[in-house]
Amino acid sequence: MKNVLYVPLDDRPVNLDDVIVLGRSAGINVITPNLSDITNRLDSQKTASGSTLVSTSSPTYGNPSNIRQFILNNAASVDGFIISSDMLAYGGLIASRRLRTSPGGAYPAYDSATTDLLDVIRLVKQSYPSKPIYVLDTIMRLATTAFAGGLSFAAYNESRTFMLQPRRSFSQFADIIAGYNMSPTGSYGSTTNFNKEQYYNTRQHKFKSNRYILEQLAQAGYIDFLAVGVDDANTQGVQINEINFVEGRINAWLGGTNGQNPDRAIILPDADGLGHALMARMANQLYLNGVKPRYTVQYFGPHGSTITSQYEYMDVHQNILRHIDIVGGQSVSSSPTVEIIGVTDAAQVTAAVNRIVANSTNRVPTVVIDFVGGGSANATVTEGLLGSQHTGRILGYSAWNTPGNKIGIALGMGQARYAYLVTETDLNALSTAVNAHGSLLFKRFLKDYYYKTVAIDEIRTYSRANSLYTNVDTIADQNMLLFNSPADYSHLQSVLRNRIQTHRTTLSGKSAFLINGTGTSYNVRQITGGTWSFAGYSNSTLAYGDPDYLWKRAFEVTLNPVVTLQ
C-alpha cells in the first residue's frame, strides 16, 4: 500500500473524510495531521440582548506550526505529498480570510512567519527530490465568512456584493494590490457591516502568498504540480486582476499556454474538490507513472460551454477540461479511457442512463455529474440514476455544491479508482479497495440527494421556526448551536440521525445498490485489459450517532456509511 501525506484545506468531510476514503479506494494510506491541528469552526460564543443577537465570537482555526512539524516528521516515510497552502500558512480556508490590521510588508519579504511556514515545501523537496509534491492553493473568495471572527451574515452579503463590482484593470503586481478599491472610473465608497480596509489588507497578504508559492516554490522546482482554486468567483470583481496575473505567471514562469500548464499548474474555479483531484493525480503518478488516461465528455442537455455558474468565472466545459488536466488525464474527441457524463437537463436522464448501461456493457469506465440540481442532486436525475443496476458500477459521481466542486469530486473519484483497478492484482487489496469505493459512491447519493435535497428542508425549517433571536430567524440554520436552544439543537440532531437511517435503508433498496437481500448489484473489482471482474453489494451500515452537524450548521454534515461487497 502506498502512503501519501495529506494536509487538507480544513476538516470538513469533503476535504478530509471523503479524501481519506478515496485514497483507500485506490490502495493509498492517507496520512493526515492530528485532527486538533486542522480543525476549523465558526464562532462558538455569542452575546445577546433579550431576543436580539448582538454579536458572535471565538472561531477555531488550525495550527500552522504543528502542520509544518507534521510534514517534517513524516516526510521520510511517505511516497508523496499533497499540501494545502491555506492550512500550512494560515490554519485553513476560513482562517486565510481573517480580517487583518496590516497587509504585511513589501513582497517578497512580506511576512517571515508565513514564508517560513511555506518554505517547509522547499526543505522537503530538497531532502526527497524524487517524491512528488502537489500543492493546492486558493485565490481568496469575494465574501467574508459569516459568523467567524464576529462577522455577521449582513457582512457576508455586503462584502460579496461590494467585491463583485467591476474593478479597474491592472496587470502589474504592485498596481493590483494597491488598486482593490478602484472602479473603472474612480473609487468605491464606504462599507457598513465590515471594514473594507481590513478586508483589503487580508486580500493583499493572501495574494502575496499566492505569488510566493508560484514564484519562489513552483518556478524554482520545489512543487511538482500546483492547483490554484478560485473560491466563490465571478466573471467580474476584485478577483479578476489576480486571476489574470496568476495565468500570466503560469505562462511566463511555468511554461504555460493560455494561463495553464497541465504538467505544472492549473488555475480554475474550485476549492473543496481539489483534495479529490490531487489525490487522483497522485494515484495516477504512483500507479501509471504519469501516463495520461483519455477522457471524453458527453452532455445530456445543454453543452457545458453554455453554462456558467454565478459562483464561477469559467464555464462548465472549460472547468471539466481543466479538472481533467489536474487529475492527470487528457481530453480527446473519441476512443476514451474514461467517459464523463454530464447531465444538464433532467428531461434527458433516461438517455443518460442508457449511456451508462451501454458503457457498462462495453466496458467503458464512466464518471457521472449532476449539473441540474444547483448545489445538490436533482430528484428526477437521481431517481433515474438509482433505477439502474449499472449505476453501481460507475467510478465517480457527484452533485455536491458548485460545478467546480462537483467536477473535482467526481473526476477525483473516477481517476483514482481507475489507476488502481488497472494495476493492482492482489485479491485482498482489491477487496479492501472496492469496499471503500462502494462506501464512497453510496455516500455521495446518500448525502448529495437524501440529505442535501430531501432531509435538509425539514432541518432548516425547524431551526428557523425555533430561533432564539428575531434578527437571525431566517438564517438560524447557519449556526444552530448558537441560534437554537440546547433542547432544539438536540432535537435537530435526532431528526438528522433518524431521517438518514431511513434514507440509508431506502437507498440500499435502489437498483443501483440492491443491498440487504433485495437483489444483487455489482461494483467493479478489477480491470484486466477489456475484462472486468465484479463484487456484489452485500451490506450497508451507518452508526446511529455518526451523522452530525460538524460546523453546527445545516449546510454540512458528517456522514460515513460503510458498504461491504463480496
C-alpha positions as CSV (number, residue, x, y, z in Angstrom):
1,M,0.0,0.0,0.0
2,K,1.2,3.5,-0.9
3,N,1.5,6.2,1.8
4,V,0.6,9.8,0.9
5,L,0.9,12.7,3.3
6,Y,-2.2,14.9,3.0
7,V,-2.7,18.4,4.6
8,P,-6.3,19.2,3.9
9,L,-7.9,22.6,3.3
10,D,-9.8,22.1,6.6
11,D,-11.5,19.3,8.4
12,R,-14.9,19.4,6.7
13,P,-15.9,15.9,5.3
14,V,-15.4,16.9,1.7
15,N,-11.8,17.9,2.4
16,L,-10.9,15.2,4.9
17,D,-13.1,12.2,5.4
18,D,-14.0,11.7,1.8
19,V,-10.4,12.1,0.5
20,I,-9.2,9.5,3.0
21,V,-11.8,7.0,1.8
22,L,-11.0,8.0,-1.8
23,G,-7.4,7.1,-1.0
24,R,-8.4,3.7,0.3
25,S,-10.4,3.1,-2.9
26,A,-7.1,3.4,-4.7
27,G,-4.9,1.5,-2.3
28,I,-3.5,4.6,-0.7
29,N,-3.0,5.1,3.0
30,V,-3.7,8.8,3.6
31,I,-1.7,10.2,6.4
32,T,-3.2,13.3,7.9
33,P,-2.3,15.7,10.8
34,N,-3.8,15.4,14.2
35,L,-7.4,16.5,14.0
36,S,-6.9,19.2,16.6
37,D,-4.3,20.8,14.3
38,I,-6.6,21.1,11.3
39,T,-9.9,21.8,13.0
40,N,-11.8,24.9,11.7
41,R,-15.1,26.1,13.3
42,L,-17.4,29.0,13.1
43,D,-17.9,31.3,16.2
44,S,-18.7,29.4,19.3
45,Q,-19.7,32.3,21.6
46,K,-22.4,34.9,21.5
47,T,-23.8,38.0,23.2
48,A,-27.5,38.8,23.1
49,S,-30.0,41.3,24.5
50,G,-33.3,39.6,25.0
51,S,-34.5,38.2,21.7
52,T,-31.8,40.1,19.7
53,L,-28.5,38.6,18.8
54,V,-25.8,41.3,19.3
55,S,-22.6,39.5,18.2
56,T,-20.7,36.2,17.9
57,S,-17.1,35.4,18.6
58,S,-14.4,32.7,19.2
59,P,-13.9,30.8,16.0
60,T,-11.4,27.9,15.8
61,Y,-8.6,27.7,13.2
62,G,-5.8,25.2,12.5
63,N,-2.2,25.2,13.9
64,P,0.3,26.0,11.2
65,S,3.4,25.4,13.2
66,N,2.2,21.9,14.1
67,I,1.3,21.3,10.5
68,R,4.9,22.3,9.5
69,Q,6.3,19.9,12.0
70,F,3.9,17.1,10.9
71,I,5.2,17.4,7.4
72,L,8.8,17.2,8.5
73,N,8.1,14.2,10.9
74,N,6.5,12.1,8.2
75,A,8.5,13.1,5.1
76,A,10.8,10.1,5.1
77,S,8.1,7.5,5.3
78,V,5.7,8.6,2.6
79,D,5.6,8.2,-1.2
80,G,4.2,11.6,-1.9
81,F,2.8,14.9,-0.6
82,I,-0.5,16.8,-1.1
83,I,-0.4,20.1,0.9
84,S,-2.9,22.8,1.3
85,S,-1.0,26.1,1.4
86,D,-4.0,27.7,3.2
87,M,-3.8,25.2,6.1
88,L,0.0,25.4,6.2
89,A,0.3,29.2,6.1
90,Y,-2.9,30.3,7.8
91,G,-4.6,27.4,9.6
92,G,-7.3,26.7,7.0
93,L,-9.6,28.2,4.4
94,I,-11.6,30.4,6.7
95,A,-8.5,31.3,8.7
96,S,-7.0,32.7,5.5
97,R,-9.9,35.2,5.3
98,R,-9.4,36.7,8.8
99,L,-9.6,40.4,8.6
100,R,-6.1,42.0,9.1
101,T,-5.0,45.3,10.6
102,S,-1.9,45.2,8.3
103,P,-1.2,43.8,4.9
104,G,2.3,42.8,5.8
105,G,5.5,44.2,4.2
106,A,6.6,44.5,0.7
107,Y,6.9,41.3,-1.4
108,P,8.8,39.0,-1.2
109,A,9.7,39.8,2.5
110,Y,6.1,40.5,3.4
111,D,5.8,38.2,6.4
112,S,8.7,36.0,7.6
113,A,6.3,33.9,9.7
114,T,4.2,33.0,6.7
115,T,7.1,32.4,4.3
116,D,9.0,30.3,6.9
117,L,5.9,28.0,7.0
118,L,5.6,27.8,3.2
119,D,9.4,27.1,2.9
120,V,8.9,23.7,4.5
121,I,7.9,22.6,1.0
122,R,11.4,23.7,-0.2
123,L,13.0,21.8,2.6
124,V,11.1,18.6,1.9
125,K,11.8,18.7,-1.9
126,Q,15.5,19.3,-1.3
127,S,15.6,16.2,1.0
128,Y,13.4,14.0,-1.1
129,P,13.7,15.2,-4.7
130,S,12.1,12.1,-6.2
131,K,8.9,12.2,-4.2
132,P,6.0,14.1,-5.9
133,I,4.8,17.3,-4.1
134,Y,1.4,18.6,-5.1
135,V,0.1,21.9,-3.6
136,L,-3.4,23.2,-3.6
137,D,-3.7,27.0,-3.2
138,T,-6.6,29.3,-3.4
139,I,-7.4,32.8,-4.6
140,M,-9.3,34.5,-1.8
141,R,-13.1,34.5,-2.4
142,L,-15.2,37.6,-2.7
143,A,-17.1,37.4,0.6
144,T,-16.1,37.3,4.2
145,T,-17.1,34.3,6.4
146,A,-20.4,34.7,8.1
147,F,-20.3,34.1,11.9
148,A,-16.5,33.7,12.0
149,G,-14.5,36.3,14.0
150,G,-17.6,38.3,14.8
151,L,-18.6,38.9,11.2
152,S,-22.4,38.8,10.6
153,F,-24.4,37.5,7.7
154,A,-25.0,41.1,6.7
155,A,-21.3,41.5,6.4
156,Y,-21.1,38.4,4.1
157,N,-23.9,39.8,1.8
158,E,-22.4,43.3,1.7
159,S,-18.9,42.1,1.1
160,R,-19.8,39.8,-1.7
161,T,-21.9,42.5,-3.4
162,F,-19.2,45.1,-2.9
163,M,-16.4,42.9,-4.2
164,L,-18.5,41.8,-7.2
165,Q,-18.5,45.3,-8.6
166,P,-16.1,45.8,-11.5
167,R,-12.5,46.9,-10.8
168,R,-10.1,48.9,-12.8
169,S,-7.9,46.6,-14.9
170,F,-4.3,46.3,-13.8
171,S,-1.6,43.8,-14.8
172,Q,1.4,44.7,-12.6
173,F,1.5,43.1,-9.1
174,A,2.0,46.3,-7.2
175,D,-0.8,48.0,-9.1
176,I,-3.2,45.1,-8.4
177,I,-2.7,45.1,-4.6
178,A,-2.9,48.9,-4.5
179,G,-6.0,49.1,-6.7
180,Y,-8.5,46.8,-5.0
181,N,-10.8,49.7,-4.3
182,M,-10.6,51.3,-7.8
183,S,-13.6,51.2,-10.0
184,P,-13.2,51.6,-13.8
185,T,-13.8,55.3,-13.4
186,G,-12.9,56.2,-9.9
187,S,-13.1,54.5,-6.5
188,Y,-15.7,52.8,-4.3
189,G,-17.2,54.3,-1.2
190,S,-17.5,53.1,2.4
191,T,-19.0,49.9,3.8
192,T,-21.4,49.5,6.7
193,N,-21.1,45.9,8.0
194,F,-17.4,45.1,7.5
195,N,-14.2,47.1,7.5
196,K,-13.2,47.2,3.8
197,E,-9.6,48.3,4.6
198,Q,-9.0,45.3,6.8
199,Y,-10.5,43.2,4.1
200,Y,-8.1,44.6,1.5
201,N,-5.2,44.0,4.0
202,T,-6.3,40.4,4.1
203,R,-6.5,40.2,0.3
204,Q,-3.1,41.8,-0.1
205,H,-1.5,39.3,2.3
206,K,-3.1,36.3,0.6
207,F,-2.2,37.5,-2.9
208,K,1.4,37.9,-1.8
209,S,1.3,34.3,-0.6
210,N,-0.2,33.3,-4.0
211,R,2.8,34.9,-5.7
212,Y,5.3,33.5,-3.3
213,I,4.1,30.0,-4.0
214,L,4.1,30.5,-7.7
215,E,7.5,32.2,-7.9
216,Q,9.6,31.1,-5.0
217,L,8.4,27.5,-4.9
218,A,6.8,26.3,-8.1
219,Q,9.0,28.2,-10.6
220,A,12.1,27.1,-8.6
221,G,11.0,23.5,-8.9
222,Y,10.1,22.7,-5.4
223,I,6.4,22.0,-6.3
224,D,5.8,19.3,-8.9
225,F,2.2,20.4,-9.5
226,L,0.2,23.4,-8.3
227,A,-3.6,23.6,-8.4
228,V,-4.9,27.1,-7.8
229,G,-8.6,27.2,-6.9
230,V,-10.6,30.4,-7.2
231,D,-13.0,30.1,-4.4
232,D,-16.5,31.7,-4.8
233,A,-15.6,33.5,-8.1
234,N,-17.4,35.6,-10.7
235,T,-16.7,36.9,-14.2
236,Q,-16.1,40.3,-12.7
237,G,-15.0,41.8,-9.4
238,V,-12.0,42.1,-7.2
239,Q,-10.5,38.7,-8.1
240,I,-10.2,39.2,-11.9
241,N,-6.9,41.0,-11.9
242,E,-5.5,38.4,-9.6
243,I,-6.7,35.6,-11.8
244,N,-5.2,37.2,-14.9
245,F,-1.9,37.8,-13.0
246,V,-1.7,34.1,-12.0
247,E,-2.5,33.0,-15.5
248,G,0.3,35.3,-16.9
249,R,2.8,33.9,-14.4
250,I,1.9,30.3,-15.2
251,N,2.8,31.3,-18.8
252,A,5.9,33.2,-18.0
253,W,7.3,31.2,-15.1
254,L,5.9,27.7,-15.6
255,G,5.8,27.3,-19.4
256,G,2.1,27.5,-19.7
257,T,-0.2,28.4,-22.6
258,N,-3.4,30.5,-22.1
259,G,-2.7,30.6,-18.4
260,Q,-2.5,26.8,-17.9
261,N,0.1,24.1,-17.9
262,P,-1.3,20.5,-17.5
263,D,2.1,19.3,-16.3
264,R,2.9,22.0,-13.8
265,A,0.0,24.3,-12.8
266,I,-3.7,24.8,-13.4
267,I,-6.0,27.6,-12.1
268,L,-9.8,27.1,-12.1
269,P,-13.0,27.7,-10.1
270,D,-12.9,25.1,-7.3
271,A,-11.6,24.7,-3.8
272,D,-13.4,21.9,-2.0
273,G,-12.9,19.5,-4.9
274,L,-9.1,19.9,-5.1
275,G,-8.2,17.4,-2.5
276,H,-10.0,14.7,-4.5
277,A,-8.5,15.9,-7.8
278,L,-4.9,15.9,-6.5
279,M,-5.3,12.5,-4.8
280,A,-6.3,11.2,-8.2
281,R,-3.3,12.8,-9.8
282,M,-1.1,11.2,-7.1
283,A,-2.7,7.7,-7.8
284,N,-2.0,8.3,-11.5
285,Q,1.6,9.1,-10.8
286,L,2.2,6.3,-8.4
287,Y,0.5,3.5,-10.4
288,L,0.6,4.7,-14.0
289,N,3.8,6.7,-13.9
290,G,2.0,9.8,-15.1
291,V,0.7,8.2,-18.3
292,K,-2.4,10.2,-19.2
293,P,-5.8,8.4,-19.5
294,R,-8.0,9.7,-22.2
295,Y,-11.3,11.5,-21.4
296,T,-14.3,12.4,-23.4
297,V,-17.4,14.4,-22.2
298,Q,-21.0,13.6,-23.2
299,Y,-23.7,16.1,-22.2
300,F,-27.3,15.2,-21.7
301,G,-28.9,18.6,-22.0
302,P,-27.2,21.9,-23.0
303,H,-23.5,21.8,-23.7
304,G,-21.3,22.8,-20.7
305,S,-19.9,25.7,-22.7
306,T,-23.3,27.4,-22.4
307,I,-23.4,27.1,-18.6
308,T,-21.6,29.4,-16.2
309,S,-22.4,29.4,-12.5
310,Q,-22.9,32.7,-10.7
311,Y,-20.1,31.5,-8.3
312,E,-17.6,30.8,-11.1
313,Y,-15.7,32.7,-13.8
314,M,-15.3,29.8,-16.1
315,D,-18.0,27.8,-18.0
316,V,-18.7,24.2,-17.1
317,H,-17.0,22.7,-20.1
318,Q,-13.8,24.7,-19.5
319,N,-13.9,23.7,-15.9
320,I,-14.2,20.0,-16.8
321,L,-11.2,20.3,-19.2
322,R,-9.1,21.9,-16.5
323,H,-10.0,19.3,-14.0
324,I,-9.0,16.6,-16.5
325,D,-5.6,18.3,-16.5
326,I,-5.4,18.3,-12.7
327,V,-6.2,14.6,-12.3
328,G,-3.6,13.7,-14.8
329,G,-5.7,13.0,-17.8
330,Q,-6.1,14.3,-21.3
331,S,-9.2,15.4,-23.3
332,V,-9.8,13.5,-26.6
333,S,-12.6,13.5,-29.1
334,S,-13.1,9.7,-29.3
335,S,-12.0,6.3,-28.0
336,P,-11.8,7.4,-24.4
337,T,-10.2,5.5,-21.5
338,V,-12.9,7.1,-19.3
339,E,-16.1,8.9,-20.3
340,I,-17.7,11.7,-18.4
341,I,-21.4,12.0,-18.5
342,G,-22.7,15.5,-17.6
343,V,-26.4,15.7,-17.0
344,T,-27.5,19.3,-17.6
345,D,-31.3,18.6,-18.3
346,A,-33.4,16.4,-16.1
347,A,-35.6,15.6,-19.1
348,Q,-32.6,13.7,-20.6
349,V,-31.9,11.5,-17.6
350,T,-33.3,8.4,-19.4
351,A,-30.8,8.9,-22.3
352,A,-28.0,9.4,-19.8
353,V,-28.9,6.2,-18.0
354,N,-29.0,4.4,-21.4
355,R,-25.5,5.7,-22.0
356,I,-24.3,4.4,-18.6
357,V,-25.8,1.0,-19.4
358,A,-24.1,0.9,-22.8
359,N,-20.7,2.0,-21.3
360,S,-21.0,-0.7,-18.6
361,T,-21.8,-3.3,-21.2
362,N,-19.0,-2.2,-23.5
363,R,-16.6,-1.9,-20.6
364,V,-16.0,1.9,-20.7
365,P,-15.3,3.3,-17.3
366,T,-17.7,6.1,-16.5
367,V,-18.0,9.2,-14.3
368,V,-21.4,10.9,-13.8
369,I,-22.0,14.5,-12.7
370,D,-25.4,16.0,-12.0
371,F,-25.4,19.7,-13.0
372,V,-29.1,20.1,-12.9
373,G,-29.7,20.4,-9.2
374,G,-27.6,23.5,-8.4
375,G,-25.9,22.9,-5.1
376,S,-27.5,19.4,-4.5
377,A,-28.8,16.5,-6.5
378,N,-31.9,16.9,-8.7
379,A,-34.7,14.5,-7.7
380,T,-35.6,13.3,-11.3
381,V,-32.0,12.8,-12.2
382,T,-31.2,10.9,-9.0
383,E,-34.1,8.6,-9.2
384,G,-33.3,7.9,-12.8
385,L,-29.7,7.1,-12.0
386,L,-30.6,4.9,-9.0
387,G,-33.1,3.0,-11.1
388,S,-30.3,1.2,-13.0
389,Q,-28.1,-1.5,-11.6
390,H,-25.3,-0.2,-13.8
391,T,-25.1,3.0,-11.8
392,G,-23.5,0.9,-9.0
393,R,-20.5,0.3,-11.4
394,I,-19.6,4.0,-12.2
395,L,-16.2,5.1,-11.0
396,G,-17.2,8.6,-9.8
397,Y,-20.3,10.7,-9.1
398,S,-21.2,14.0,-7.5
399,A,-24.0,16.6,-7.3
400,W,-22.5,18.5,-4.3
401,N,-22.3,22.3,-4.3
402,T,-20.8,24.4,-7.1
403,P,-20.0,23.0,-10.6
404,G,-16.3,23.1,-9.8
405,N,-16.8,21.1,-6.6
406,K,-18.9,18.5,-8.4
407,I,-16.3,18.1,-11.1
408,G,-13.4,17.8,-8.8
409,I,-15.1,15.3,-6.5
410,A,-16.4,13.1,-9.4
411,L,-13.3,13.1,-11.5
412,G,-11.1,12.6,-8.5
413,M,-13.1,9.5,-7.6
414,G,-13.0,8.2,-11.1
415,Q,-9.3,8.8,-11.9
416,A,-8.0,7.5,-8.6
417,R,-10.1,4.4,-8.9
418,Y,-9.2,3.7,-12.5
419,A,-5.5,4.0,-11.8
420,Y,-5.8,1.3,-9.2
421,L,-8.2,-1.0,-11.0
422,V,-5.9,-1.5,-14.0
423,T,-2.7,-2.0,-12.0
424,E,-3.4,-3.9,-8.7
425,T,-3.5,-7.7,-8.8
426,D,-3.6,-8.7,-5.1
427,L,-7.1,-10.0,-4.3
428,N,-7.2,-8.9,-0.7
429,A,-6.1,-5.4,-1.6
430,L,-8.7,-5.3,-4.4
431,S,-11.4,-6.3,-1.9
432,T,-10.5,-3.7,0.6
433,A,-10.4,-1.0,-2.1
434,V,-13.8,-2.0,-3.7
435,N,-15.4,-1.7,-0.2
436,A,-14.0,1.8,0.1
437,H,-15.2,2.8,-3.4
438,G,-18.7,1.3,-2.8
439,S,-18.9,3.2,0.5
440,L,-17.9,6.5,-1.1
441,L,-20.3,6.1,-4.0
442,F,-23.1,5.1,-1.7
443,K,-22.3,8.2,0.5
444,R,-22.5,10.6,-2.5
445,F,-26.1,9.6,-3.2
446,L,-27.0,9.5,0.5
447,K,-25.5,13.0,1.1
448,D,-26.0,14.8,-2.2
449,Y,-29.6,13.7,-2.6
450,Y,-31.1,12.2,0.5
451,Y,-29.6,14.8,2.8
452,K,-28.9,17.9,0.7
453,T,-32.2,17.7,-1.3
454,V,-34.7,15.7,0.9
455,A,-33.8,16.0,4.6
456,I,-32.3,19.4,4.8
457,D,-35.5,21.4,4.3
458,E,-37.1,19.9,7.4
459,I,-34.0,20.8,9.4
460,R,-33.8,24.3,8.1
461,T,-37.5,24.9,8.7
462,Y,-37.4,23.7,12.3
463,S,-34.2,25.7,13.1
464,R,-35.6,28.9,11.7
465,A,-39.0,28.5,13.3
466,N,-37.4,28.0,16.7
467,S,-34.7,30.6,16.5
468,L,-33.8,32.2,19.9
469,Y,-33.3,35.6,18.2
470,T,-35.7,37.5,15.9
471,N,-32.9,39.2,13.9
472,V,-31.4,35.9,12.7
473,D,-34.6,33.8,12.5
474,T,-34.4,33.4,8.7
475,I,-30.8,32.1,8.9
476,A,-30.8,30.3,12.2
477,D,-29.6,27.1,10.5
478,Q,-26.2,29.0,9.8
479,N,-25.1,28.3,13.4
480,M,-27.7,26.2,15.1
481,L,-25.7,25.6,18.3
482,L,-25.8,29.4,19.0
483,F,-29.1,30.4,17.5
484,N,-31.3,27.5,18.8
485,S,-31.8,26.3,22.3
486,P,-29.9,23.2,23.6
487,A,-33.1,21.3,23.5
488,D,-33.9,22.3,20.0
489,Y,-30.3,21.5,18.9
490,S,-30.6,18.1,20.4
491,H,-33.9,17.6,18.6
492,L,-32.3,18.7,15.3
493,Q,-29.6,16.1,15.8
494,S,-32.2,13.4,16.4
495,V,-34.1,14.5,13.2
496,L,-30.9,14.2,11.2
497,R,-30.0,10.8,12.6
498,N,-33.5,9.3,12.2
499,R,-34.0,10.6,8.7
500,I,-30.6,9.5,7.5
501,Q,-31.1,6.0,8.8
502,T,-34.5,5.8,7.0
503,H,-32.9,7.1,3.8
504,R,-30.0,4.7,4.1
505,T,-32.5,1.8,4.1
506,T,-34.3,3.3,1.1
507,L,-31.0,3.8,-0.8
508,S,-29.9,0.3,0.0
509,G,-33.0,-1.0,-1.8
510,K,-32.5,1.0,-5.0
511,S,-31.4,-0.9,-8.1
512,A,-28.0,0.8,-8.2
513,F,-27.1,-1.0,-4.9
514,L,-29.7,-3.6,-4.1
515,I,-28.3,-4.3,-0.6
516,N,-29.7,-6.4,2.2
517,G,-31.4,-9.2,0.5
518,T,-33.4,-7.2,-2.0
519,G,-31.3,-8.3,-5.0
520,T,-27.9,-8.2,-6.5
521,S,-25.9,-5.3,-7.9
522,Y,-22.2,-5.0,-8.6
523,N,-19.2,-2.7,-8.4
524,V,-16.0,-3.1,-10.4
525,R,-13.3,-5.0,-8.5
526,Q,-10.6,-5.2,-11.2
527,I,-9.9,-4.3,-14.8
528,T,-7.6,-6.5,-16.8
529,G,-7.4,-5.4,-20.4
530,G,-11.0,-5.5,-21.6
531,T,-12.1,-7.8,-18.8
532,W,-13.9,-6.6,-15.7
533,S,-14.4,-8.6,-12.6
534,F,-17.1,-7.6,-10.1
535,A,-18.0,-7.7,-6.4
536,G,-21.7,-7.7,-5.3
537,Y,-23.1,-5.1,-2.9
538,S,-24.0,-7.1,0.3
539,N,-24.4,-4.8,3.3
540,S,-24.6,-1.1,4.4
541,T,-24.3,0.2,7.9
542,L,-24.2,3.6,9.5
543,A,-23.7,4.2,13.2
544,Y,-26.7,6.0,14.6
545,G,-24.6,8.8,16.2
546,D,-22.4,9.3,13.1
547,P,-24.4,11.9,11.2
548,D,-23.8,15.3,12.9
549,Y,-23.5,19.0,12.1
550,L,-19.8,19.3,12.1
551,W,-19.8,23.1,11.8
552,K,-23.1,23.4,13.7
553,R,-24.9,24.5,10.6
554,A,-27.3,22.6,8.3
555,F,-25.2,23.1,5.2
556,E,-22.6,20.5,6.1
557,V,-22.9,17.2,7.9
558,T,-20.6,14.3,8.7
559,L,-21.8,11.1,7.1
560,N,-19.7,7.9,7.0
561,P,-21.7,4.9,5.8
562,V,-19.8,1.6,5.5
563,V,-20.7,-0.6,2.5
564,T,-19.3,-4.1,2.0
565,L,-19.1,-6.1,-1.2
566,Q,-18.3,-9.7,-1.9
